[in-house]
Amino acid sequence: MKTLFCVICAVCFMLSSYAEAKSYEECGIATKASLVFASVAATPVYLVCKLPLAAAGAALAAPVNFLTLKYADEFAEPLALRTMCGDWYITPAILHGDRHLQYFGSVD
């Protein structure tokens, strides 16, 4: 019985399925509502990971700037910017795949 179940699961996962790609705007109301709900549910979990990184980046960059009298500013400022910038919440567009999650921000 267990072998039959494993074979059925393997066959189901190996079969390719066809689905047309839609943008977020083309999705139905139920899909949009589900993505909004999922983004609201995923954001607190993501913040638990993002907040310590941002705090550590700022906590490291400030003493480096102070102790080196801004001599190491070329290292400290991009470190602080990359850890503190980026996405702070999960949008439905990220979950849908229209845009990528930026855990680290850009230095520009």
PyMOL CGO cylinders between C-alpha atoms (Angstrom):
from pymol import cmd
from pymol.cgo import CYLINDER

trace = [
    CYLINDER, 0.00, 0.00, 0.00, 2.82, 2.35, 0.89, 0.3, 1, 1, 1, 1, 1, 1,
    CYLINDER, 2.82, 2.35, 0.89, 4.60, 1.55, -2.38, 0.3, 1, 1, 1, 1, 1, 1,
    CYLINDER, 4.60, 1.55, -2.38, 1.44, 2.23, -4.39, 0.3, 1, 1, 1, 1, 1, 1,
    CYLINDER, 1.44, 2.23, -4.39, 1.02, 5.57, -2.66, 0.3, 1, 1, 1, 1, 1, 1,
    CYLINDER, 1.02, 5.57, -2.66, 4.64, 6.51, -3.42, 0.3, 1, 1, 1, 1, 1, 1,
    CYLINDER, 4.64, 6.51, -3.42, 4.25, 5.53, -7.07, 0.3, 1, 1, 1, 1, 1, 1,
    CYLINDER, 4.25, 5.53, -7.07, 1.05, 7.57, -7.43, 0.3, 1, 1, 1, 1, 1, 1,
    CYLINDER, 1.05, 7.57, -7.43, 2.69, 10.60, -5.81, 0.3, 1, 1, 1, 1, 1, 1,
    CYLINDER, 2.69, 10.60, -5.81, 5.75, 10.27, -8.04, 0.3, 1, 1, 1, 1, 1, 1,
    CYLINDER, 5.75, 10.27, -8.04, 3.61, 10.05, -11.18, 0.3, 1, 1, 1, 1, 1, 1,
    CYLINDER, 3.61, 10.05, -11.18, 1.53, 13.08, -10.13, 0.3, 1, 1, 1, 1, 1, 1,
    CYLINDER, 1.53, 13.08, -10.13, 4.61, 15.18, -9.47, 0.3, 1, 1, 1, 1, 1, 1,
    CYLINDER, 4.61, 15.18, -9.47, 6.30, 14.15, -12.70, 0.3, 1, 1, 1, 1, 1, 1,
    CYLINDER, 6.30, 14.15, -12.70, 3.36, 15.06, -14.91, 0.3, 1, 1, 1, 1, 1, 1,
    CYLINDER, 3.36, 15.06, -14.91, 3.74, 18.54, -16.27, 0.3, 1, 1, 1, 1, 1, 1,
    CYLINDER, 3.74, 18.54, -16.27, 0.86, 20.92, -15.84, 0.3, 1, 1, 1, 1, 1, 1,
    CYLINDER, 0.86, 20.92, -15.84, 0.00, 23.83, -18.07, 0.3, 1, 1, 1, 1, 1, 1,
    CYLINDER, 0.00, 23.83, -18.07, -1.00, 27.17, -16.65, 0.3, 1, 1, 1, 1, 1, 1,
    CYLINDER, -1.00, 27.17, -16.65, -1.05, 30.53, -18.35, 0.3, 1, 1, 1, 1, 1, 1,
    CYLINDER, -1.05, 30.53, -18.35, 0.94, 33.20, -16.61, 0.3, 1, 1, 1, 1, 1, 1,
    CYLINDER, 0.94, 33.20, -16.61, -1.13, 36.19, -15.56, 0.3, 1, 1, 1, 1, 1, 1,
    CYLINDER, -1.13, 36.19, -15.56, -0.02, 39.46, -14.11, 0.3, 1, 1, 1, 1, 1, 1,
    CYLINDER, -0.02, 39.46, -14.11, -1.39, 40.57, -10.75, 0.3, 1, 1, 1, 1, 1, 1,
    CYLINDER, -1.39, 40.57, -10.75, -3.81, 42.95, -12.44, 0.3, 1, 1, 1, 1, 1, 1,
    CYLINDER, -3.81, 42.95, -12.44, -5.27, 40.12, -14.54, 0.3, 1, 1, 1, 1, 1, 1,
    CYLINDER, -5.27, 40.12, -14.54, -5.97, 37.89, -11.53, 0.3, 1, 1, 1, 1, 1, 1,
    CYLINDER, -5.97, 37.89, -11.53, -9.45, 37.48, -10.14, 0.3, 1, 1, 1, 1, 1, 1,
    CYLINDER, -9.45, 37.48, -10.14, -10.75, 38.96, -6.92, 0.3, 1, 1, 1, 1, 1, 1,
    CYLINDER, -10.75, 38.96, -6.92, -10.31, 35.71, -4.98, 0.3, 1, 1, 1, 1, 1, 1,
    CYLINDER, -10.31, 35.71, -4.98, -6.68, 35.40, -6.09, 0.3, 1, 1, 1, 1, 1, 1,
    CYLINDER, -6.68, 35.40, -6.09, -5.94, 39.02, -5.20, 0.3, 1, 1, 1, 1, 1, 1,
    CYLINDER, -5.94, 39.02, -5.20, -7.60, 38.63, -1.81, 0.3, 1, 1, 1, 1, 1, 1,
    CYLINDER, -7.60, 38.63, -1.81, -5.59, 35.47, -1.15, 0.3, 1, 1, 1, 1, 1, 1,
    CYLINDER, -5.59, 35.47, -1.15, -2.34, 37.20, -2.10, 0.3, 1, 1, 1, 1, 1, 1,
    CYLINDER, -2.34, 37.20, -2.10, -3.14, 40.17, 0.14, 0.3, 1, 1, 1, 1, 1, 1,
    CYLINDER, -3.14, 40.17, 0.14, -3.96, 37.85, 3.03, 0.3, 1, 1, 1, 1, 1, 1,
    CYLINDER, -3.96, 37.85, 3.03, -0.76, 35.88, 2.45, 0.3, 1, 1, 1, 1, 1, 1,
    CYLINDER, -0.76, 35.88, 2.45, 1.31, 39.06, 2.35, 0.3, 1, 1, 1, 1, 1, 1,
    CYLINDER, 1.31, 39.06, 2.35, -0.24, 40.28, 5.60, 0.3, 1, 1, 1, 1, 1, 1,
    CYLINDER, -0.24, 40.28, 5.60, 0.49, 36.90, 7.19, 0.3, 1, 1, 1, 1, 1, 1,
    CYLINDER, 0.49, 36.90, 7.19, 4.06, 36.68, 5.84, 0.3, 1, 1, 1, 1, 1, 1,
    CYLINDER, 4.06, 36.68, 5.84, 5.18, 40.20, 6.71, 0.3, 1, 1, 1, 1, 1, 1,
    CYLINDER, 5.18, 40.20, 6.71, 5.54, 39.68, 10.51, 0.3, 1, 1, 1, 1, 1, 1,
    CYLINDER, 5.54, 39.68, 10.51, 7.58, 36.52, 9.92, 0.3, 1, 1, 1, 1, 1, 1,
    CYLINDER, 7.58, 36.52, 9.92, 9.80, 38.41, 7.48, 0.3, 1, 1, 1, 1, 1, 1,
    CYLINDER, 9.80, 38.41, 7.48, 10.20, 41.33, 9.90, 0.3, 1, 1, 1, 1, 1, 1,
    CYLINDER, 10.20, 41.33, 9.90, 11.57, 38.94, 12.53, 0.3, 1, 1, 1, 1, 1, 1,
    CYLINDER, 11.57, 38.94, 12.53, 14.43, 38.23, 10.10, 0.3, 1, 1, 1, 1, 1, 1,
    CYLINDER, 14.43, 38.23, 10.10, 14.87, 41.73, 8.66, 0.3, 1, 1, 1, 1, 1, 1,
    CYLINDER, 14.87, 41.73, 8.66, 14.83, 43.79, 11.88, 0.3, 1, 1, 1, 1, 1, 1,
    CYLINDER, 14.83, 43.79, 11.88, 17.86, 42.14, 13.56, 0.3, 1, 1, 1, 1, 1, 1,
    CYLINDER, 17.86, 42.14, 13.56, 19.85, 42.47, 10.34, 0.3, 1, 1, 1, 1, 1, 1,
    CYLINDER, 19.85, 42.47, 10.34, 19.07, 46.18, 10.08, 0.3, 1, 1, 1, 1, 1, 1,
    CYLINDER, 19.07, 46.18, 10.08, 19.84, 46.74, 13.75, 0.3, 1, 1, 1, 1, 1, 1,
    CYLINDER, 19.84, 46.74, 13.75, 23.13, 44.86, 13.48, 0.3, 1, 1, 1, 1, 1, 1,
    CYLINDER, 23.13, 44.86, 13.48, 24.15, 46.83, 10.38, 0.3, 1, 1, 1, 1, 1, 1,
    CYLINDER, 24.15, 46.83, 10.38, 23.42, 50.15, 12.04, 0.3, 1, 1, 1, 1, 1, 1,
    CYLINDER, 23.42, 50.15, 12.04, 25.00, 49.06, 15.32, 0.3, 1, 1, 1, 1, 1, 1,
    CYLINDER, 25.00, 49.06, 15.32, 28.18, 48.05, 13.50, 0.3, 1, 1, 1, 1, 1, 1,
    CYLINDER, 28.18, 48.05, 13.50, 28.39, 51.02, 11.15, 0.3, 1, 1, 1, 1, 1, 1,
    CYLINDER, 28.39, 51.02, 11.15, 27.98, 53.71, 13.81, 0.3, 1, 1, 1, 1, 1, 1,
    CYLINDER, 27.98, 53.71, 13.81, 30.95, 52.68, 16.01, 0.3, 1, 1, 1, 1, 1, 1,
    CYLINDER, 30.95, 52.68, 16.01, 33.11, 52.04, 12.95, 0.3, 1, 1, 1, 1, 1, 1,
    CYLINDER, 33.11, 52.04, 12.95, 32.46, 55.58, 11.75, 0.3, 1, 1, 1, 1, 1, 1,
    CYLINDER, 32.46, 55.58, 11.75, 33.00, 57.03, 15.22, 0.3, 1, 1, 1, 1, 1, 1,
    CYLINDER, 33.00, 57.03, 15.22, 36.15, 55.10, 16.13, 0.3, 1, 1, 1, 1, 1, 1,
    CYLINDER, 36.15, 55.10, 16.13, 37.87, 55.67, 12.79, 0.3, 1, 1, 1, 1, 1, 1,
    CYLINDER, 37.87, 55.67, 12.79, 36.76, 59.32, 12.62, 0.3, 1, 1, 1, 1, 1, 1,
    CYLINDER, 36.76, 59.32, 12.62, 34.92, 58.52, 9.38, 0.3, 1, 1, 1, 1, 1, 1,
    CYLINDER, 34.92, 58.52, 9.38, 38.09, 57.11, 7.84, 0.3, 1, 1, 1, 1, 1, 1,
    CYLINDER, 38.09, 57.11, 7.84, 36.30, 53.80, 7.20, 0.3, 1, 1, 1, 1, 1, 1,
    CYLINDER, 36.30, 53.80, 7.20, 33.20, 55.53, 5.88, 0.3, 1, 1, 1, 1, 1, 1,
    CYLINDER, 33.20, 55.53, 5.88, 33.60, 53.72, 2.56, 0.3, 1, 1, 1, 1, 1, 1,
    CYLINDER, 33.60, 53.72, 2.56, 32.91, 50.47, 4.43, 0.3, 1, 1, 1, 1, 1, 1,
    CYLINDER, 32.91, 50.47, 4.43, 30.47, 51.58, 7.11, 0.3, 1, 1, 1, 1, 1, 1,
    CYLINDER, 30.47, 51.58, 7.11, 28.01, 53.65, 5.10, 0.3, 1, 1, 1, 1, 1, 1,
    CYLINDER, 28.01, 53.65, 5.10, 27.28, 51.03, 2.41, 0.3, 1, 1, 1, 1, 1, 1,
    CYLINDER, 27.28, 51.03, 2.41, 26.97, 48.40, 5.15, 0.3, 1, 1, 1, 1, 1, 1,
    CYLINDER, 26.97, 48.40, 5.15, 24.38, 50.45, 6.99, 0.3, 1, 1, 1, 1, 1, 1,
    CYLINDER, 24.38, 50.45, 6.99, 22.50, 51.35, 3.81, 0.3, 1, 1, 1, 1, 1, 1,
    CYLINDER, 22.50, 51.35, 3.81, 22.39, 47.80, 2.47, 0.3, 1, 1, 1, 1, 1, 1,
    CYLINDER, 22.39, 47.80, 2.47, 21.12, 46.36, 5.75, 0.3, 1, 1, 1, 1, 1, 1,
    CYLINDER, 21.12, 46.36, 5.75, 18.59, 49.09, 6.49, 0.3, 1, 1, 1, 1, 1, 1,
    CYLINDER, 18.59, 49.09, 6.49, 17.23, 49.56, 2.98, 0.3, 1, 1, 1, 1, 1, 1,
    CYLINDER, 17.23, 49.56, 2.98, 15.46, 46.95, 0.93, 0.3, 1, 1, 1, 1, 1, 1,
    CYLINDER, 15.46, 46.95, 0.93, 11.96, 45.60, 1.40, 0.3, 1, 1, 1, 1, 1, 1,
    CYLINDER, 11.96, 45.60, 1.40, 10.49, 45.85, 4.88, 0.3, 1, 1, 1, 1, 1, 1,
    CYLINDER, 10.49, 45.85, 4.88, 7.21, 44.14, 4.04, 0.3, 1, 1, 1, 1, 1, 1,
    CYLINDER, 7.21, 44.14, 4.04, 6.00, 41.45, 1.66, 0.3, 1, 1, 1, 1, 1, 1,
    CYLINDER, 6.00, 41.45, 1.66, 3.74, 42.77, -1.09, 0.3, 1, 1, 1, 1, 1, 1,
    CYLINDER, 3.74, 42.77, -1.09, 1.29, 40.71, -3.14, 0.3, 1, 1, 1, 1, 1, 1,
    CYLINDER, 1.29, 40.71, -3.14, 3.44, 41.46, -6.21, 0.3, 1, 1, 1, 1, 1, 1,
    CYLINDER, 3.44, 41.46, -6.21, 6.38, 39.70, -4.55, 0.3, 1, 1, 1, 1, 1, 1,
    CYLINDER, 6.38, 39.70, -4.55, 4.27, 36.65, -3.74, 0.3, 1, 1, 1, 1, 1, 1,
    CYLINDER, 4.27, 36.65, -3.74, 2.85, 36.60, -7.26, 0.3, 1, 1, 1, 1, 1, 1,
    CYLINDER, 2.85, 36.60, -7.26, 6.34, 36.77, -8.76, 0.3, 1, 1, 1, 1, 1, 1,
    CYLINDER, 6.34, 36.77, -8.76, 5.98, 40.13, -10.51, 0.3, 1, 1, 1, 1, 1, 1,
    CYLINDER, 5.98, 40.13, -10.51, 8.94, 41.52, -8.56, 0.3, 1, 1, 1, 1, 1, 1,
    CYLINDER, 8.94, 41.52, -8.56, 11.72, 40.04, -6.45, 0.3, 1, 1, 1, 1, 1, 1,
    CYLINDER, 11.72, 40.04, -6.45, 12.20, 40.46, -2.73, 0.3, 1, 1, 1, 1, 1, 1,
    CYLINDER, 12.20, 40.46, -2.73, 15.14, 42.71, -1.95, 0.3, 1, 1, 1, 1, 1, 1,
    CYLINDER, 15.14, 42.71, -1.95, 16.45, 41.59, 1.42, 0.3, 1, 1, 1, 1, 1, 1,
    CYLINDER, 16.45, 41.59, 1.42, 19.47, 43.86, 1.05, 0.3, 1, 1, 1, 1, 1, 1,
    CYLINDER, 19.47, 43.86, 1.05, 18.97, 47.33, -0.36, 0.3, 1, 1, 1, 1, 1, 1,
    CYLINDER, 18.97, 47.33, -0.36, 21.01, 48.96, -3.05, 0.3, 1, 1, 1, 1, 1, 1,
    CYLINDER, 21.01, 48.96, -3.05, 23.81, 51.36, -2.21, 0.3, 1, 1, 1, 1, 1, 1,
    CYLINDER, 23.81, 51.36, -2.21, 22.89, 53.81, -4.97, 0.3, 1, 1, 1, 1, 1, 1,
]
cmd.load_cgo(trace, "trace")
